[in-house]
Amino acid sequence: MDLSTSATTVTTVFPLAGVPRLDAPPAYTPRPGRSSGGLPLITLPSGHTAVHLTRYADVHKVLADPTFARAETNVDDGPSFLPTTMPPELLLNLDTPDHARMRGFVTADYSSAGVERLRPTVDAVIDELFAALRAEDRPDLFRTVLDPLPVTVNCHFLGIPVEDIAYFRPFSRTVQIASGDDVPTLLDHFWKVYGYVTDLVTGARPTRADGLVARFVAARGTVEPALSDKELVGLLLGSVLGADQNILSVLTKAVYTLLCAPPLWRRLVDDPDVAPRLVEELTRVIPLGTISTFPRVATRDLELAEGAVRTGDIVYADAFAANRDPDAFPDPEVIDPDRTGRRHLQFGYGMHHCMGAALSRLEITTLLTRLAREFPGLTLDADPAALPWDHGTLLRRPVALPVRW
C-alpha cells in the first residue's frame, strides 16, 4: 500500500505477512514459569534452560554488557543452539580481554572506510554476473548473480584465488547451515574449511600480497602478544564463512522480499536514493537463520526492564524479537523504508557486533541499486511459496529465484 504524506513525499510500506516463508519456527521451545528474576524461560536444543529476552531495551543492555560470557557456553555439553562446539579462538566465542585484542586488529579493515575500497570490485563482479544473467534463456537470479557475488568479492578482499571457491565453498555451506541431522559430516566439512584457512595462513596455499590474509600475517606482531597461527585462522575463518554465507543469506532474502512486495520494488526503482534506508529496514526484519544471537552466561546480577538476570543464568538475548518490539519500532510487522528512530540489532551490538556489517551493507545496497536501475521490470517467474530453501540453524534462504523482466 502507498500512503501519501504530502504533495511531494510518498511513503511506501508493505506487511511482512505478504512475504511467504520469510520467518521460520524458532530453534528453542518455550518453557512454563519464570526465572528467579521473573523473566520468561526457554529450552535450548542442547536441553539447557535459558532466560529469554525479547524486549529491545533488555536485549540491547545485555549485548552491550561485556560481563556476559560466551566462552562458558562453547564447551562440551554446554548451553548451545549448535550440535557441536567451535574452536575457542573464533571471535564470537571470546570474552574480554582476548576479544578486544583480536577485534582491534581487524577493526580498521572491516570498517565502512576499510571496505569502501572494495566498491569498484563489487561493481566489476556485478557487471560480469549481470551479463551472464542477460544471456540465460531461463534466468535464475539466485544461481547466476546472488550466489556467486559475496564469495567472489570476499576472495578479492582476502586475496585468495577465486579458483579455490570450488574446493572450500561446499564445505562452508554445510558449516553455516549447522544442521544436527548429520554431525559427522558437519565436523568433517568444518575441519576441511579450517584446514584450508590454516594453509592460507601458513603459506601452504598461495595468497595475493594485497589481500587481507597476507596483510594480517605480516602485521601479526603489531599486537601484544603477537597473534598465533590459530588466532589468525580464527579471525579469517569468520570471514571465509560469514562474508560469504551470511551475507548471501541476507542478500537473497532482501531480494526475495522485494520481489514479493511490488510496491517496495517500485519505490526503489523510482527513488534509488532510498536504497540505504531500505537495506536497513529489510535487515531489521529478515532473520538470518533460526537464531539471532548465541547464548551467554551472566557473571553478575543485572536489572532489566522486564525483570532481573541472576549470576549464573544462561541468557538468550533475542535480537530478532527485539527488532520487532513495538515499543522500539511502531508497527514492527510492516516494512517501512522511511522508518526513523532506533537502530536494529541484526548485526548484534557491543563487543560482538558483526565484523562484516559494513561489507554486508556495501554489497547489498550496491546490488539492489543496480538491479533496480538495470532491470526495473524485474519480477519473480515462479510462485514464491513453492521456491526451494536452504534451512539451517545459522542460515536459511531461497536457493532459486527464477525471474523475468
Secondary structure as GFF3:
##gff-version 3
##sequence-region A 1 405
A	DSSP	beta_strand	2	4	.	.	.	ID=ss1
A	DSSP	beta_strand	10	12	.	.	.	ID=ss2
A	DSSP	beta_strand	14	15	.	.	.	ID=ss3
A	DSSP	three_ten_helix	16	18	.	.	.	ID=ss4
A	DSSP	beta_strand	29	34	.	.	.	ID=ss5
A	DSSP	beta_strand	40	43	.	.	.	ID=ss6
A	DSSP	beta_strand	49	53	.	.	.	ID=ss7
A	DSSP	alpha_helix	56	63	.	.	.	ID=ss8
A	DSSP	beta_strand	68	69	.	.	.	ID=ss9
A	DSSP	three_ten_helix	71	73	.	.	.	ID=ss10
A	DSSP	three_ten_helix	91	93	.	.	.	ID=ss11
A	DSSP	alpha_helix	98	106	.	.	.	ID=ss12
A	DSSP	alpha_helix	112	116	.	.	.	ID=ss13
A	DSSP	alpha_helix	119	134	.	.	.	ID=ss14
A	DSSP	alpha_helix	141	141	.	.	.	ID=ss15
A	DSSP	pi_helix	142	146	.	.	.	ID=ss16
A	DSSP	alpha_helix	148	158	.	.	.	ID=ss17
A	DSSP	three_ten_helix	162	164	.	.	.	ID=ss18
A	DSSP	alpha_helix	165	177	.	.	.	ID=ss19
A	DSSP	three_ten_helix	180	182	.	.	.	ID=ss20
A	DSSP	alpha_helix	183	202	.	.	.	ID=ss21
A	DSSP	alpha_helix	212	219	.	.	.	ID=ss22
A	DSSP	three_ten_helix	220	222	.	.	.	ID=ss23
A	DSSP	alpha_helix	229	241	.	.	.	ID=ss24
A	DSSP	pi_helix	242	246	.	.	.	ID=ss25
A	DSSP	alpha_helix	247	260	.	.	.	ID=ss26
A	DSSP	alpha_helix	262	270	.	.	.	ID=ss27
A	DSSP	three_ten_helix	272	274	.	.	.	ID=ss28
A	DSSP	alpha_helix	275	285	.	.	.	ID=ss29
A	DSSP	beta_strand	296	298	.	.	.	ID=ss30
A	DSSP	beta_strand	302	304	.	.	.	ID=ss31
A	DSSP	beta_strand	307	309	.	.	.	ID=ss32
A	DSSP	beta_strand	314	317	.	.	.	ID=ss33
A	DSSP	alpha_helix	319	322	.	.	.	ID=ss34
A	DSSP	beta_strand	334	335	.	.	.	ID=ss35
A	DSSP	three_ten_helix	350	352	.	.	.	ID=ss36
A	DSSP	alpha_helix	357	374	.	.	.	ID=ss37
A	DSSP	beta_strand	379	380	.	.	.	ID=ss38
A	DSSP	three_ten_helix	384	386	.	.	.	ID=ss39
A	DSSP	beta_strand	389	391	.	.	.	ID=ss40
A	DSSP	beta_strand	396	398	.	.	.	ID=ss41
A	DSSP	beta_strand	403	404	.	.	.	ID=ss42
###
